[in-house]
Amino acid sequence: MSVLGVGRSAGTPTESVSVPSTLAWAAADLTTFGAMDRLLAETQARFGATVSVAVLSAGRGLRGSLLTSDPDTWRELLEINYLSLMGQMRAVAQDMVRNAAEHPVQDLVVIGSTVGRQVSAMNPIYGSTKFAAHSLVESLRQEICSHNIRVSLVEPGFVRSGFQRAASYDPAWFDALESESGPFLRPDDVAATIGFLVAQPPHVHLDDVRIRPTRQKV
Ligand SMILES: NC(=O)c1ccc[n+]([C@@H]2O[C@H](COP(=O)([O-])OP(=O)(O)OC[C@H]3O[C@@H](n4cnc5c(N)ncnc54)[C@H](OP(=O)(O)O)[C@@H]3O)[C@@H](O)[C@H]2O)c1
């Protein structure tokens, strides 16, 4: 399997670096209109095949509630977690529908969150973007499942990653939380779940998976 990873880099869309393997990297600001279309075209050009598995994971958190968070940060959160996600889902879905005859099954996996299913008083702004992801995934699933495209939602609980810094979490608070209800998940735990999901036979769709640290209560 060939994999194209995507991250952001100084506002330069689709500026790629070469690596001598089937893992490659492209930089793109996914909030930029058309970024996903360019990445899909770049993937096809680089690997000589259309994309049959896409994992839409780019996102960020936001500390605080409606009352305690900084309203100046809301727009940026909505741009990446919501508007950009819609654009990415649309671009990938259109591409997959176009190429459906080439693959027995295709997978579009969206990373949601436990707070997109269970309301959290601690995290309502971020949570609302993940409720939106939850809704978009199921509606797109219904729209394109007849093309043998599996649109799936993976909803992690606490994962120790770059997320906490990007969301301005207090490291001491997060460490204390992990002591109480961890060990928290690692990105590999989520990746292994996605691997299991996409490895299912074409007629089986595990469409909605919640993965939490064993000791996480809510
Ligand atoms: N960590 C958790 O506890 C947790 C729990 C539930 C759900 N999630 C969700 O899991 C997903 C991945 O989060 P993570 O834990 O892996 O956090 P992370 O380590 O901060 O990774 C977030 C990724 O999103 C990318 N990104 C952000 N804005 C972007 C943009 N405008 N264009 C392109 N890429 C962008 C970042 O790239 P750069 O670093 O290059 O900016 C980074 O690679 C997110 O959707 C998050 O909401 C996380």
The ligand as an SDF file (V2000), in Angstrom:
LIG
                    3D

 48 52  0  0  0  0  0  0  0  0999 V2000
   -5.7950   13.8290   20.7080 N   0  0  0  0  0  0  0  0  0  0  0  0
   -7.0160   13.6110   21.1940 C   0  0  0  0  0  0  0  0  0  0  0  0
   -7.2240   13.4930   22.4140 O   0  0  0  0  0  0  0  0  0  0  0  0
   -8.1790   13.4760   20.2400 C   0  0  0  0  0  0  0  0  0  0  0  0
   -9.3510   12.9140   20.7180 C   0  0  0  0  0  0  0  0  0  0  0  0
  -10.4400   12.7690   19.8670 C   0  0  0  0  0  0  0  0  0  0  0  0
  -10.3380   13.1890   18.5650 C   0  0  0  0  0  0  0  0  0  0  0  0
   -9.1870   13.7420   18.1010 N   0  0  0  0  0  0  0  0  0  0  0  0
   -9.1450   14.1870   16.7210 C   0  0  0  0  0  0  0  0  0  0  0  0
   -8.1350   13.4610   16.0500 O   0  0  0  0  0  0  0  0  0  0  0  0
   -7.6690   14.2130   14.9380 C   0  0  0  0  0  0  0  0  0  0  0  0
   -6.1710   14.2180   14.9420 C   0  0  0  0  0  0  0  0  0  0  0  0
   -5.7280   14.8730   16.1150 O   0  0  0  0  0  0  0  0  0  0  0  0
   -4.3410   14.4950   16.8000 P   0  0  0  0  0  0  0  0  0  0  0  0
   -4.6230   13.9910   18.1490 O   0  0  0  0  0  0  0  0  0  0  0  0
   -3.5220   13.6570   15.8820 O   0  0  0  0  0  0  0  0  0  0  0  0
   -3.7520   15.9620   16.9810 O   0  0  0  0  0  0  0  0  0  0  0  0
   -2.4170   16.5870   16.3700 P   0  0  0  0  0  0  0  0  0  0  0  0
   -1.2610   15.7430   16.7490 O   0  0  0  0  0  0  0  0  0  0  0  0
   -2.4440   18.0290   16.7780 O   0  0  0  0  0  0  0  0  0  0  0  0
   -2.6290   16.4610   14.8120 O   0  0  0  0  0  0  0  0  0  0  0  0
   -3.5110   17.3170   14.1470 C   0  0  0  0  0  0  0  0  0  0  0  0
   -3.0740   17.3320   12.7080 C   0  0  0  0  0  0  0  0  0  0  0  0
   -3.9670   18.1890   11.9670 O   0  0  0  0  0  0  0  0  0  0  0  0
   -3.1620   18.9300   11.0670 C   0  0  0  0  0  0  0  0  0  0  0  0
   -3.8030   20.1970   10.7070 N   0  0  0  0  0  0  0  0  0  0  0  0
   -4.3540   21.1290   11.5190 C   0  0  0  0  0  0  0  0  0  0  0  0
   -4.8170   22.1580   10.8140 N   0  0  0  0  0  0  0  0  0  0  0  0
   -4.5490   21.8760    9.5010 C   0  0  0  0  0  0  0  0  0  0  0  0
   -4.7480   22.5530    8.2830 C   0  0  0  0  0  0  0  0  0  0  0  0
   -5.3680   23.7420    8.2530 N   0  0  0  0  0  0  0  0  0  0  0  0
   -4.3400   21.9710    7.1390 N   0  0  0  0  0  0  0  0  0  0  0  0
   -3.7160   20.7580    7.1550 C   0  0  0  0  0  0  0  0  0  0  0  0
   -3.4960   20.0680    8.2740 N   0  0  0  0  0  0  0  0  0  0  0  0
   -3.8970   20.6160    9.4380 C   0  0  0  0  0  0  0  0  0  0  0  0
   -1.9010   19.2070   11.8330 C   0  0  0  0  0  0  0  0  0  0  0  0
   -0.8570   19.4890   10.9340 O   0  0  0  0  0  0  0  0  0  0  0  0
    0.3110   20.5030   11.3840 P   0  0  0  0  0  0  0  0  0  0  0  0
    0.8690   19.9700   12.6380 O   0  0  0  0  0  0  0  0  0  0  0  0
    1.2370   20.4410   10.2190 O   0  0  0  0  0  0  0  0  0  0  0  0
   -0.3810   21.8080   11.5610 O   0  0  0  0  0  0  0  0  0  0  0  0
   -1.6640   17.8690   12.5410 C   0  0  0  0  0  0  0  0  0  0  0  0
   -0.9460   16.9810   11.7120 O   0  0  0  0  0  0  0  0  0  0  0  0
   -8.3110   15.6070   15.0690 C   0  0  0  0  0  0  0  0  0  0  0  0
   -9.3940   15.6930   14.1810 O   0  0  0  0  0  0  0  0  0  0  0  0
   -8.7860   15.6350   16.5130 C   0  0  0  0  0  0  0  0  0  0  0  0
   -9.8910   16.4920   16.6670 O   0  0  0  0  0  0  0  0  0  0  0  0
   -8.0920   13.8880   18.9110 C   0  0  0  0  0  0  0  0  0  0  0  0
  1  2  1  0
  2  3  2  0
  2  4  1  0
  4  5  1  0
  4 48  2  0
  5  6  2  0
  6  7  1  0
  7  8  2  0
  8  9  1  0
  8 48  1  0
  9 10  1  0
  9 46  1  0
 10 11  1  0
 11 12  1  0
 11 44  1  0
 12 13  1  0
 13 14  1  0
 14 15  2  0
 14 16  1  0
 14 17  1  0
 17 18  1  0
 18 19  2  0
 18 20  1  0
 18 21  1  0
 21 22  1  0
 22 23  1  0
 23 24  1  0
 23 42  1  0
 24 25  1  0
 25 26  1  0
 25 36  1  0
 26 27  1  0
 26 35  1  0
 27 28  2  0
 28 29  1  0
 29 30  1  0
 29 35  2  0
 30 31  1  0
 30 32  2  0
 32 33  1  0
 33 34  2  0
 34 35  1  0
 36 37  1  0
 36 42  1  0
 37 38  1  0
 38 39  2  0
 38 40  1  0
 38 41  1  0
 42 43  1  0
 44 45  1  0
 44 46  1  0
 46 47  1  0
M  CHG  2   8   1  16  -1
M  END
$$$$
